[in-house]
Amino acid sequence: MSDQIVKGGRYEPQYYLPTPSYQLNKMLRGGGVQSNAIVQFQSSGEGSFKSTLALQMLAEAQRMGLTVGFVDGEHAMDAEWAEQIGVDTNEWYYGTPST
């Protein structure tokens, strides 16, 4: 059984995970990414702060007591950078797909 809350046939998030961006939180309903969402950051090039934004959100989720995971499709994760941002790298699920 899922921990999702359904009211009137509609999913109701348990919480919203704020991003480090006020403007982005304002655009997202509820002030952040809703619970149980899978988020993919995508852009046309490198150096657009996708990983940094994701790591900041992971750190915030951990501060909220949540379990987090990160799939590194670019195989470019720097664990020291993640820890500097605030991610507890001993308490996350991390994967690098091969295909």
HELIX and SHEET records of a PDB file:
HELIX    1   1 TYR A   22  MET A   27  1                                   6    
HELIX    2   2 ARG A   29  GLY A   31  5                                   3    
HELIX    3   3 LYS A   50  ARG A   63  1                                  14    
HELIX    4   4 ALA A   79  ILE A   85  1                                   7    
SHEET    1   A 2 ILE A   5  LYS A   7  0                                        
SHEET    2   A 2 ARG A  10  GLU A  12 -1                                        
SHEET    1   B 2 TYR A  16  LEU A  17  0                                        
SHEET    2   B 2 VAL A  33  GLN A  34 -1                                        
SHEET    1   C 2 VAL A  68  VAL A  71  0                                        
SHEET    2   C 2 TRP A  92  GLY A  95  1                                        
END                                                                             
